[in-house]
Amino acid sequence: MNGEWIEKKIFDIATNQFHKWYGLVSAFLLLVIISLLIYKLLPAGGVSFTKYGFGMAVVGAFIFVGWAFHVWKFPKRSKTRLGVAIAIQVEDSEVYKFLQKDFLVPFKNKIQELNLPFDVLIIKRHQAEKIETVDDARMVLKKTRAHFCIWGSIKKRKNAPTGEKYFFSLHGIVIHKPIQEVQKVLLRKEFDQLLPSTFAFEEHLQFEIFEFRTNQAVAALDYITGRAALLSGDFNTAIQLHESLFNAIQGGQSFPVSKDTLKNLLSLEYDQKASFEFFNPSTENSYINSVRKSLEYNQDNYGALLKRAIVEFDNGNGNPQTALNTIKEAKHRAPVGAYHWLYSKAFLNFWIEQYEDAIKDCEKLKEKSYGGEEMTVQEVIKFNDDLLTKFDKPQLYYWLGFVCIVKKKNLSLADKYFQIFLEKATDSTKDLKTRAESYLSSIKKEIGY
């Protein structure tokens, strides 16, 4: 009986404390015991001592290598997916079984059901025991190459007179390389706030609370990953994650972030998608659909209103007056210091031959500037150059010349556009001709030709 107890004790230590040095020793002792039992069953002289010793050494080496991997090796995400590491401390094996069955497995299943782009990396129990601080969580992110770490603990305490009580705490950290440091800090704080630190519950509510915490963690991951993706310029991932979360909230799931916040984010994400599709069209209607979706989520989205005007203009085949009305609406929705709308207004006035208004717009543009205006100038030149391959609109050459000399500061390119304008100009554009000649005179003095 005493021998059986010793063998059982060795087995328990070898299996439950394998990550400790004495767990490794117990595994070696277990190997010796098993091999001796097997050896005794063999016919006499069936195995030589040398072969037996060699076999023991080989198996022992495998055990040591396995022990080293078990102790120090962390799981790693694949190169094509985002990684979320989960490190939850537990105090006994029974609670760990509950954690696996009612939290970790449902969490992974939910990620798969929602088709989310995550590798879920479960940190081994003995490794999770060392995760106490944000710096510890950063170490996990580094070793696993993950983007997110959810860490915490489950503790079981006496709660007299009602019995046992669990305390389930969760924290979150996010890292995304393309994001500026200040944005990383803000995202980490936001992620942490979405996972209320400690949740206390009675033992008989264990399953319901684990399920609640699973949904809470997946939703928080959805939201923060989408935010990080948006900040990194990955609008497709942001849309995928935030739309699934928005639909879940529509279906009745509670979440600490409001529905309006998600709608505004989705509107911004579709607006970014439309900006990309303007320069990189994939299908004929992709740009139009993205603009439409952006305004469905937020009808006051400034960027989407500017793009809707482009859709309404429809490369000269639509209704420029409708587009002009949309630009006037965008003006009222513009953030402080944003004057993209003024470029659109000037262009449309040139197109419909409202030259007096167009010149006033140009004079205002001389006085205005804003962050990212270089991109607007690039878009204006591309858009007008494309139109001039299909339409005979001499006034657009004047408009391009103005943009190039005043905003792009490219005198040679401005000279080219103004020269073409003068060649094509008609009697209806006398005022523009006078202004073009004045610009050409100043260019000639500047570059000396």
C-alpha positions in Angstrom: 0.0 0.0 0.0 2.9 2.3 0.9 4.6 1.6 -2.4 1.4 2.3 -4.3 1.0 5.6 -2.5 4.6 6.6 -3.4 4.0 5.7 -7.1 0.8 7.7 -7.1 2.6 10.7 -5.5 5.4 10.6 -8.0 2.8 10.4 -10.8 0.9 13.4 -9.5 4.0 15.5 -9.2 5.2 14.5 -12.7 1.9 15.4 -14.3 0.7 18.4 -12.3 4.1 20.0 -11.4 6.1 19.0 -14.5 7.3 22.6 -15.0 9.2 22.5 -11.7 12.6 20.9 -11.3 11.1 18.3 -9.0 8.5 17.6 -11.6 11.3 16.7 -14.0 12.9 14.5 -11.4 9.6 12.8 -10.7 9.2 12.2 -14.5 12.6 10.5 -14.5 11.7 8.4 -11.5 8.4 7.4 -13.2 10.4 6.3 -16.3 12.7 4.2 -14.1 9.7 2.5 -12.3 7.8 1.8 -15.6 10.9 0.5 -17.3 11.8 -1.8 -14.4 8.3 -3.2 -14.4 8.6 -3.8 -18.2 12.1 -5.3 -17.8 10.9 -7.8 -15.1 8.3 -9.0 -17.5 10.9 -9.9 -20.1 12.5 -13.3 -20.4 15.8 -13.6 -18.5 18.6 -12.3 -20.6 16.2 -10.8 -23.1 17.8 -7.3 -22.8 21.4 -6.5 -22.0 22.2 -4.0 -19.3 24.0 -1.8 -22.0 21.0 -1.7 -24.2 18.7 -1.0 -21.3 20.9 1.8 -20.1 21.2 3.3 -23.7 17.4 3.1 -24.1 16.9 4.8 -20.7 19.3 7.6 -21.7 17.5 8.2 -25.0 14.1 8.3 -23.4 15.4 10.5 -20.6 16.8 12.9 -23.2 13.4 13.1 -24.9 11.8 13.8 -21.5 14.3 16.6 -20.8 13.8 18.2 -24.2 10.0 18.0 -23.7 10.4 19.5 -20.2 12.4 22.4 -21.6 9.9 23.1 -24.3 7.0 22.9 -21.8 8.7 25.3 -19.3 10.1 28.0 -21.6 8.3 27.7 -25.0 5.5 30.2 -25.7 2.9 29.6 -28.5 3.3 32.0 -31.5 0.8 33.5 -33.9 1.0 32.8 -37.6 2.3 35.6 -39.9 -1.0 36.1 -41.7 -3.3 36.6 -38.7 -3.6 38.7 -35.6 -2.7 37.2 -32.3 -4.4 37.3 -28.9 -2.6 35.7 -26.0 -4.7 34.7 -22.9 -2.9 34.3 -19.6 -5.3 33.5 -16.7 -3.9 32.5 -13.2 -5.7 29.8 -11.3 -5.0 28.4 -7.9 -5.9 24.7 -8.3 -6.4 22.1 -11.0 -10.2 21.9 -10.5 -10.7 25.6 -11.2 -8.4 25.3 -14.2 -10.6 22.6 -15.7 -13.6 24.9 -15.3 -11.7 27.7 -16.9 -10.8 25.6 -19.9 -14.3 24.1 -20.4 -16.3 27.3 -19.7 -14.1 30.1 -20.8 -11.1 29.2 -23.0 -12.9 26.7 -25.3 -16.0 28.9 -25.8 -13.7 31.9 -26.5 -11.9 30.0 -29.2 -15.2 28.7 -30.6 -16.7 32.1 -30.7 -13.7 33.5 -32.6 -14.1 30.7 -35.2 -17.9 31.1 -35.5 -17.5 34.9 -36.1 -14.7 34.1 -38.6 -12.5 36.7 -36.9 -8.8 36.9 -38.1 -7.2 35.8 -34.8 -4.9 33.1 -33.6 -5.9 32.4 -29.9 -2.7 31.6 -28.0 -3.4 30.0 -24.6 -0.5 30.7 -22.2 0.3 27.6 -20.1 -0.8 27.7 -16.5 2.7 27.9 -15.0 3.6 30.7 -17.4 0.4 32.6 -16.6 1.3 32.5 -12.9 4.0 35.1 -13.6 1.8 37.6 -15.4 1.0 40.3 -12.9 1.7 43.7 -14.4 1.5 45.5 -17.8 5.3 44.9 -18.3 4.7 41.2 -17.8 2.0 41.3 -20.4 4.3 43.1 -22.8 6.8 40.3 -22.3 4.0 37.8 -23.4 3.3 39.9 -26.5 7.0 39.9 -27.4 7.4 36.2 -27.0 4.2 35.2 -28.8 4.3 38.0 -31.5 0.7 38.7 -30.5 -1.1 42.0 -30.8 -3.3 41.6 -27.7 -2.9 40.1 -24.3 -5.8 39.4 -22.0 -4.5 38.4 -18.5 -6.0 38.1 -15.1 -6.8 35.5 -12.4 -9.6 33.4 -10.9 -9.5 33.1 -7.2 -11.8 31.0 -5.0 -12.5 32.3 -1.5 -14.7 31.4 1.4 -17.7 33.7 1.7 -19.4 32.7 5.0 -22.1 31.9 5.5 -23.1 31.4 1.8 -20.1 29.2 0.9 -17.5 29.6 -1.9 -17.1 32.7 -4.0 -15.1 33.3 -7.2 -13.2 36.5 -8.1 -12.5 36.7 -11.8 -10.3 39.6 -12.9 -9.3 40.5 -16.4 -7.0 43.1 -17.9 -6.1 43.9 -21.5 -3.2 45.3 -23.4 -2.8 46.1 -27.1 0.2 46.7 -29.3 0.1 47.7 -33.0 3.5 48.7 -34.6 2.2 51.3 -37.1 0.4 53.2 -34.4 2.0 56.2 -32.7 3.0 55.7 -29.0 0.3 58.0 -27.6 -2.4 56.1 -29.5 -1.1 52.8 -28.2 -1.4 54.1 -24.6 -5.0 55.3 -25.3 -5.9 52.0 -26.9 -4.5 50.1 -23.9 -6.5 52.2 -21.5 -9.7 51.8 -23.6 -9.2 48.0 -23.9 -8.6 47.7 -20.1 -11.8 49.7 -19.4 -13.8 47.3 -21.5 -12.8 44.4 -19.3 -14.0 45.4 -15.8 -11.1 44.4 -13.6 -12.8 42.1 -11.0 -16.0 40.3 -11.1 -17.3 38.5 -8.0 -19.9 35.7 -8.2 -21.2 32.8 -6.2 -20.0 29.3 -7.1 -23.4 28.1 -8.4 -23.3 31.0 -11.0 -20.0 29.8 -12.4 -21.2 28.7 -15.9 -23.3 31.9 -16.5 -20.4 34.2 -15.5 -17.8 32.4 -17.5 -20.1 32.7 -20.5 -20.7 36.4 -19.8 -16.9 37.0 -19.5 -16.3 35.1 -22.8 -18.8 37.3 -24.6 -17.3 40.4 -22.9 -13.8 39.5 -23.9 -14.6 38.7 -27.5 -16.6 41.9 -27.9 -13.8 44.0 -26.4 -11.3 42.3 -28.7 -13.5 43.0 -31.7 -13.9 46.7 -30.8 -10.2 47.4 -29.9 -8.8 45.4 -32.8 -11.0 47.4 -35.2 -9.8 50.6 -33.6 -6.2 49.6 -33.9 -6.7 48.4 -37.5 -8.4 51.8 -38.4 -5.4 53.7 -36.9 -3.1 51.5 -38.9 -5.0 52.1 -42.1 -6.4 48.6 -42.3 -10.1 49.6 -43.0 -11.1 46.2 -44.2 -10.3 44.5 -40.9 -11.9 47.4 -39.0 -15.1 47.1 -40.9 -15.2 43.3 -40.6 -14.8 43.5 -36.8 -17.0 46.5 -36.0 -19.9 45.3 -38.3 -20.0 42.0 -36.5 -20.1 43.7 -33.2 -22.7 46.2 -34.4 -24.9 43.4 -35.6 -24.5 41.6 -32.2 -25.6 44.8 -30.4 -28.5 45.1 -32.8 -29.4 41.6 -31.8 -29.6 42.5 -28.1 -26.1 41.9 -26.8 -25.0 44.5 -24.2 -21.7 46.3 -24.6 -20.2 49.3 -22.8 -19.6 51.2 -26.1 -22.7 52.8 -27.5 -24.3 51.9 -30.8 -23.8 55.5 -32.0 -20.1 55.3 -31.3 -19.9 52.2 -33.5 -21.9 53.8 -36.2 -19.6 56.8 -36.3 -16.6 54.4 -36.5 -18.1 52.4 -39.3 -18.9 55.5 -41.2 -15.3 56.7 -40.9 -14.0 53.2 -41.9 -16.1 53.1 -45.0 -15.1 56.7 -45.8 -11.4 55.5 -45.6 -12.2 52.5 -47.8 -13.8 54.9 -50.4 -10.7 57.1 -50.4 -8.5 54.0 -51.2 -10.9 52.9 -53.9 -10.9 56.3 -55.6 -7.2 55.7 -56.5 -7.4 51.9 -56.7 -10.8 50.9 -58.1 -11.5 47.2 -57.8 -15.0 47.0 -59.2 -17.2 49.5 -60.9 -19.4 50.2 -58.0 -17.0 49.6 -55.0 -16.4 53.3 -54.5 -20.1 54.2 -54.8 -21.1 51.4 -52.3 -18.5 52.5 -49.8 -19.7 56.1 -49.9 -23.3 54.9 -49.6 -22.5 52.7 -46.6 -20.5 55.5 -44.9 -23.5 57.9 -45.1 -25.9 55.2 -44.0 -24.0 54.9 -40.7 -23.6 58.7 -40.4 -25.4 61.1 -42.7 -23.2 64.0 -41.5 -19.9 62.4 -42.3 -17.9 65.3 -43.9 -15.5 63.2 -46.0 -18.4 61.0 -47.3 -20.4 64.0 -48.3 -17.5 65.3 -50.4 -17.3 61.9 -52.0 -21.1 61.7 -52.6 -20.7 64.9 -54.6 -18.2 63.1 -56.8 -20.7 60.3 -57.3 -23.5 62.8 -58.1 -21.2 64.5 -60.6 -20.5 61.1 -62.1 -17.5 62.1 -64.3 -19.5 64.8 -66.0 -22.4 62.5 -66.8 -24.4 63.3 -63.6 -26.0 66.4 -62.1 -23.3 69.1 -61.2 -25.9 71.3 -59.5 -27.0 68.4 -57.2 -23.3 67.9 -56.4 -22.9 71.6 -55.7 -25.8 71.4 -53.2 -24.1 68.5 -51.5 -20.8 70.5 -51.2 -22.7 73.3 -49.6 -24.0 70.8 -47.1 -20.5 69.4 -46.5 -19.3 73.0 -45.8 -21.6 73.1 -42.7 -20.3 69.7 -41.6 -16.6 70.5 -42.0 -14.3 70.3 -39.0 -12.7 73.6 -37.9 -9.9 74.5 -40.3 -10.9 72.0 -43.0 -11.4 73.5 -46.5 -11.5 70.4 -48.9 -15.0 71.5 -49.8 -13.7 74.8 -51.2 -11.7 72.9 -53.9 -14.9 71.0 -54.9 -17.0 74.1 -54.9 -14.5 76.0 -57.1 -14.3 73.1 -59.6 -18.1 72.8 -59.9 -18.4 76.5 -60.5 -15.8 76.3 -63.2 -17.7 73.3 -64.7 -21.1 75.0 -64.9 -19.3 78.2 -66.1 -20.1 80.3 -63.0 -16.8 82.0 -63.5 -17.4 84.9 -61.1 -18.1 82.5 -58.2 -15.2 80.3 -59.3 -12.8 83.2 -59.1 -14.1 84.1 -55.7 -13.5 80.5 -54.5 -9.9 80.7 -55.9 -9.2 83.9 -54.0 -10.4 82.2 -50.8 -8.2 79.2 -51.5 -5.2 81.6 -51.6 -5.8 82.4 -48.0 -6.6 78.9 -46.7 -4.4 75.9 -45.9 -4.9 72.8 -43.8 -3.2 69.6 -42.8 -3.1 67.0 -45.6 -3.8 69.6 -48.3 -1.1 68.1 -50.5 -3.2 65.0 -50.9 -6.2 67.1 -51.9 -4.1 68.8 -54.6 -3.0 65.5 -55.9 -6.6 64.3 -56.1 -7.7 67.5 -57.8 -5.0 67.2 -60.5 -5.7 63.5 -61.2 -9.5 64.0 -61.3 -9.3 67.0 -63.7 -6.7 65.4 -65.9 -9.0 62.4 -66.3 -12.0 64.5 -67.2 -10.0 66.4 -69.8 -9.4 63.2 -71.7 -13.2 62.9 -72.2 -14.6 66.5 -72.3 -13.6 69.7 -74.0 -13.6 72.1 -71.0 -10.9 74.7 -71.5 -11.7 76.4 -68.2 -10.4 73.3 -66.4 -6.9 74.0 -67.7 -7.1 77.4 -66.0 -8.2 75.7 -62.8 -5.3 73.2 -63.0 -2.9 76.1 -63.7 -4.2 77.9 -60.6 -3.9 74.9 -58.4 -0.3 74.1 -59.6 1.0 77.7 -59.2 -0.7 78.6 -55.9 -0.9 75.3 -54.1 1.6 72.8 -55.7 4.2 75.5 -56.3 5.1 73.8 -59.6 5.7 76.7 -62.0 6.5 74.6 -65.0 3.4 72.5 -64.7 1.3 75.7 -64.1 2.9 77.2 -67.2 1.8 74.2 -69.3 -1.8 74.3 -68.2 -2.1 78.1 -68.6 -0.6 77.9 -72.1 -3.1 75.2 -73.1 -5.9 77.2 -71.6 -5.0 80.3 -73.7 -4.9 78.2 -76.9 -8.4 76.9 -76.3 -10.0 79.8 -74.5 -13.2 81.4 -76.0 -14.8 84.8 -75.7 -16.8 83.6 -72.7 -13.7 83.3 -70.6 -12.1 86.8 -71.1 -11.6 87.4 -67.4 -9.9 84.1 -67.0 -7.7 84.8 -70.0 -6.5 88.1 -68.4 -5.7 86.3 -65.2 -3.9 83.4 -67.0 -1.8 85.9 -68.9 -0.9 87.7 -65.6 0.1 84.3 -64.0 2.2 83.5 -67.1 4.0 86.8 -66.9 5.0 86.2 -63.3 6.1 82.6 -64.1 8.2 83.9 -67.0 10.0 86.4 -64.6 10.5 83.6 -62.0 11.9 80.9 -64.2 13.3 83.2 -67.0 12.3 81.7 -70.3 
